[in-house]
Amino acid sequence: MNENTPGKTNIKLADLLVLSTTELNNEQKKHRVDLFATILLSLAAVLSALSAYQASRWYSEMNVSLGESSTLRATAAKDDREVNRQILADMMIFLEWTDAFRGNDTTLMTALHDRFSEPLKKSFPVWLALEKKGAANLLPAGTPLDLEQYSLERQKESSKLVDQSESIFMNAKKAARIGDSFIFSLVIFSLALFFGAVCTKVDTHYLQVILFWMGAVIMTVGIIIIVRLPWNSGF
């Protein structure tokens, strides 16, 4: 069939890859590829720098969050030590009170009661009012420290600090994942830079065009990745 038959369009591969090149000589074709490759390289370089910057910002936020989380956990651990010390002291003085009770030493019982901590003073009368008795059938079962009325403020504060620490730690993990994603996009843009640079170094026009479009497609993938990621302004 004649290529010039009316109503038929003769489309060559070069026309599909880089617009229309049939009317251009080899030098003009190379110049066009060089122009497009320069645009590709410039855009890929800028996006690579942005990806590196965003990765550094997210990793910095991760490090800050990890520091805050560690500080909160250290404070919570300190509060836990104080809570354990208080519980141990309350348990010892309560056991001394029970010994005085068995010896019917009311004076010592009163003196020990005066030395009860505030949480123990709150739970002690509730414990005495319990109907269920222990094995000796003298005192209520258990201890005042087992009741919900025995509540230490530092213990509550420690629990809050642990919860805050866990929340901040999760934020750090999220920042790390985002930073990793930006590093991945940086790798993608680096590949686009590679193909954009290589396409200007070969002499075969079709190979130049194929390498250029490989770089363009790879860069498009990188753009899709970073567009879907949250950006850290650093302010």
C-alpha positions as CSV (number, residue, x, y, z in Angstrom):
1,M,0.0,0.0,0.0
2,N,1.3,3.5,-0.8
3,E,2.4,5.3,2.3
4,N,0.8,8.5,0.9
5,T,-2.6,7.0,0.5
6,P,-5.3,9.6,1.5
7,G,-7.0,8.9,4.8
8,K,-4.1,6.9,6.2
9,T,-1.6,8.2,8.7
10,N,1.9,7.0,8.5
11,I,3.2,7.0,12.1
12,K,6.7,5.9,12.8
13,L,8.1,4.8,16.2
14,A,10.2,8.0,16.4
15,D,7.1,10.1,16.1
16,L,5.5,8.3,19.1
17,L,8.6,8.5,21.2
18,V,9.7,12.1,20.8
19,L,6.9,13.9,19.0
20,S,7.7,14.2,15.3
21,T,11.3,13.7,14.2
22,T,10.9,12.6,10.6
23,E,11.6,16.0,9.3
24,L,14.8,16.4,11.4
25,N,18.3,15.4,10.6
26,N,20.5,13.4,13.0
27,E,22.1,16.5,14.5
28,Q,18.6,18.1,15.1
29,K,17.4,14.8,16.6
30,K,20.3,14.7,19.0
31,H,19.8,18.3,19.9
32,R,16.1,17.6,20.7
33,V,17.0,14.6,22.9
34,D,19.7,16.6,24.7
35,L,17.1,19.3,25.4
36,F,14.6,16.9,26.8
37,A,17.3,15.1,28.8
38,T,18.5,18.4,30.3
39,I,14.9,19.1,31.5
40,L,14.7,15.6,32.9
41,L,18.1,15.9,34.7
42,S,17.2,19.3,36.1
43,L,13.9,18.2,37.4
44,A,15.3,14.9,38.8
45,A,18.1,16.8,40.5
46,V,15.7,19.3,42.2
47,L,13.4,16.5,43.4
48,S,16.4,14.5,44.6
49,A,17.5,17.4,46.7
50,L,14.0,17.9,48.1
51,S,13.7,14.2,48.9
52,A,17.0,14.2,50.7
53,Y,16.0,17.3,52.7
54,Q,12.6,15.8,53.7
55,A,14.3,12.6,54.7
56,S,16.7,14.5,57.0
57,R,13.8,16.5,58.5
58,W,11.8,13.3,59.3
59,Y,14.8,11.6,60.7
60,S,15.5,14.6,62.9
61,E,12.0,14.5,64.1
62,M,12.4,10.8,64.8
63,N,15.5,11.4,66.9
64,V,13.8,14.2,68.9
65,S,10.8,12.0,69.5
66,L,13.0,9.1,70.6
67,G,14.8,11.5,73.0
68,E,11.5,12.7,74.5
69,S,10.3,9.1,74.8
70,S,13.4,8.0,76.6
71,T,13.2,11.0,79.0
72,L,9.6,10.2,79.9
73,R,10.4,6.6,80.4
74,A,13.3,7.5,82.7
75,T,11.1,9.8,84.7
76,A,8.4,7.0,84.9
77,A,11.0,4.5,86.1
78,K,12.1,7.0,88.8
79,D,8.5,7.4,89.9
80,D,8.1,3.6,89.9
81,R,11.0,3.2,92.3
82,E,9.5,5.8,94.6
83,V,6.1,4.0,94.4
84,N,7.7,0.6,95.2
85,R,9.6,2.2,98.2
86,Q,6.3,3.6,99.5
87,I,4.4,0.4,99.1
88,L,7.2,-1.5,100.9
89,A,7.2,1.0,103.7
90,D,3.4,0.8,104.0
91,M,3.5,-3.0,104.0
92,M,6.1,-3.1,106.7
93,I,4.3,-0.7,109.0
94,F,1.0,-2.5,108.4
95,L,2.6,-5.8,109.3
96,E,3.9,-4.2,112.5
97,W,0.3,-3.0,113.2
98,T,-1.0,-6.6,112.8
99,D,1.6,-7.8,115.3
100,A,0.5,-5.2,117.8
101,F,-3.1,-6.2,117.2
102,R,-2.3,-9.8,118.0
103,G,-0.5,-8.7,121.1
104,N,-3.4,-6.4,122.0
105,D,-1.0,-3.5,122.3
106,T,-3.4,-0.6,121.7
107,T,-0.8,2.1,122.4
108,L,1.5,0.7,119.7
109,M,-1.4,0.2,117.3
110,T,-2.3,3.9,117.7
111,A,1.3,5.0,117.3
112,L,1.7,2.9,114.1
113,H,-1.6,4.2,112.7
114,D,-0.5,7.8,113.1
115,R,2.5,6.9,110.9
116,F,0.4,5.4,108.1
117,S,0.8,7.2,104.8
118,E,-2.3,9.1,103.4
119,P,-3.2,6.3,100.9
120,L,-3.0,3.7,103.6
121,K,-5.1,5.8,106.0
122,K,-7.8,6.0,103.3
123,S,-7.9,2.3,102.6
124,F,-7.3,1.0,106.1
125,P,-10.9,1.7,107.5
126,V,-12.4,0.3,104.4
127,W,-10.3,-2.9,104.9
128,L,-11.3,-3.1,108.6
129,A,-15.0,-2.9,107.5
130,L,-14.7,-6.0,105.3
131,E,-16.9,-8.9,106.4
132,K,-14.7,-11.6,105.0
133,K,-12.1,-12.7,107.5
134,G,-8.7,-14.3,107.1
135,A,-7.6,-17.8,108.1
136,A,-7.3,-16.9,111.8
137,N,-10.7,-15.3,111.7
138,L,-9.3,-12.2,113.5
139,L,-8.7,-9.6,110.7
140,P,-10.3,-9.1,107.3
141,A,-8.8,-11.1,104.4
142,G,-6.0,-9.5,102.4
143,T,-4.4,-6.1,103.2
144,P,-5.4,-2.5,102.8
145,L,-2.9,-2.3,100.0
146,D,-5.1,-4.6,97.8
147,L,-8.0,-2.2,97.8
148,E,-8.7,0.5,95.2
149,Q,-8.8,3.1,97.9
150,Y,-5.0,2.6,98.3
151,S,-4.0,4.8,95.4
152,L,-0.6,6.5,95.0
153,E,-0.5,9.7,93.0
154,R,3.0,9.0,91.7
155,Q,1.8,5.6,90.5
156,K,-0.9,7.3,88.4
157,E,1.7,9.9,87.2
158,S,4.0,7.0,86.2
159,S,1.3,5.4,84.2
160,K,0.5,8.6,82.4
161,L,4.2,9.1,81.6
162,V,4.4,5.6,80.2
163,D,1.4,6.2,78.0
164,Q,2.9,9.5,76.7
165,S,6.2,7.8,76.1
166,E,4.5,5.1,74.1
167,S,2.6,7.7,72.0
168,I,5.7,9.7,71.3
169,F,7.6,6.5,70.4
170,M,4.9,5.6,67.9
171,N,5.3,9.1,66.3
172,A,9.1,8.4,66.1
173,K,8.4,5.1,64.2
174,K,6.0,6.9,61.9
175,A,8.6,9.6,61.2
176,A,11.2,6.9,60.5
177,R,8.9,5.2,58.0
178,I,8.3,8.5,56.2
179,G,12.0,9.2,56.1
180,D,12.6,5.8,54.6
181,S,10.0,6.5,51.9
182,F,11.7,9.7,51.0
183,I,15.1,7.9,50.8
184,F,13.4,5.4,48.5
185,S,12.2,8.3,46.3
186,L,15.7,9.7,46.3
187,V,16.9,6.3,44.9
188,I,14.2,6.6,42.2
189,F,15.2,10.1,41.2
190,S,18.9,9.0,41.1
191,L,17.9,6.3,38.6
192,A,16.1,8.9,36.6
193,L,19.3,11.0,36.6
194,F,21.3,8.0,35.5
195,F,19.1,7.3,32.5
196,G,18.8,11.0,31.6
197,A,22.6,11.3,31.6
198,V,23.2,8.0,29.7
199,C,20.8,8.9,26.9
200,T,23.0,11.8,25.9
201,K,26.1,9.6,25.6
202,V,24.9,7.1,23.0
203,D,24.8,7.7,19.2
204,T,21.8,5.6,18.2
205,H,18.8,7.8,18.1
206,Y,16.3,5.1,19.0
207,L,18.4,4.0,21.9
208,Q,18.7,7.6,23.1
209,V,14.9,8.0,23.0
210,I,14.3,4.7,24.8
211,L,16.7,5.6,27.6
212,F,15.2,9.0,27.9
213,W,11.6,7.6,28.3
214,M,12.9,5.0,30.8
215,G,14.2,7.9,32.9
216,A,11.0,9.9,32.5
217,V,8.8,6.9,33.6
218,I,11.0,6.3,36.6
219,M,10.9,9.9,37.6
220,T,7.1,9.9,37.3
221,V,7.0,7.0,39.7
222,G,9.2,9.0,42.1
223,I,6.9,12.0,41.8
224,I,3.9,9.8,42.6
225,I,5.6,8.5,45.7
226,I,6.6,12.0,47.2
227,V,3.2,13.5,46.3
228,R,1.5,10.9,48.5
229,L,3.9,11.5,51.5
230,P,3.5,14.1,54.2
231,W,6.0,16.9,54.0
232,N,7.9,18.3,57.0
233,S,8.3,22.1,56.7
234,G,10.8,22.2,59.6
235,F,9.0,25.1,61.3
